[in-house]
Amino acid sequence: MDRTNTDKPRWYTSSYSEEEDCVEVAVTRDAVLVRHSWNRDRGHIVFSRVRWQTFVDALGAPAGGGGGAG
């Protein structure tokens, strides 16, 4: 499923999020947006899609495996 939306971001909550610690993510053509679901009006953090992929890849890397892209 392509979750890219070029008009208005469509926010998704991870199925792994717990009720008190929810993070929402929206994917646009050029970026990934991240916000806290309890504080939506306080804005969001913007990551390039490349940086976001680096982060996601690092989550699956073995401990001490680096995974960062400078």
N, C-alpha and C positions, 0 to 999 in steps of 0.2 A: 504494500500500500504506500503510495506517495503522499506524505503528509505536508508537502510544500504548498504554501498558500501565498500568492503574490499580492493579495489585497489586504486583508486583515488577518493577523496571526490567529491560528487556531491552537489553543492551549491544550496540552495533554498532561495528565497526572500519571506517574509511574505506578504500576500495580504493586511495586515493592515499597512504595511510600507508606509510612504509618500515619495514622490519623493526626498526630500532633506534629509531625515532621514532613509535611507535604511540599514537594517541589514540582512545579509545572514547567513544561518545555514546549516551545513553539518553533517550528522550522520554517524559515523563509527561503527565498531563492539564494540569498547570499550569507545568511547567518542563522545561528541557533540562539534563541532567547530563553533565559531561565529566570524564574521568579518564585517567590515563596507564596504558596496559595493563601495564606492568612493575611498577607500584606500586599495584595495585588496593586493597590493604589500607590505603593512606594516605588514602583518602577521595576525594572528588570535588568539583568546583566546580558550583554551581547557578546557572543563568541563567533569568530569566523567558523565556517563549516570545517575547515582544515584543523583548526585548534580544537574544536569539539570532538572531532574524530580521533585526534591524538589523545585527548582525555579519556574517551571511551575505550580506546585500545589499551591504554595504560591500566585501566581497571581490571582487564583480563590478563595483564602481564604478571609473571611470577614475582614474588617479593624481591626487591633489589634489582629488578630487571630493567630499570630505567624507563623506557617507553616515551620519554619526553622528546619534543622536537624543538629544542632551543627556544 
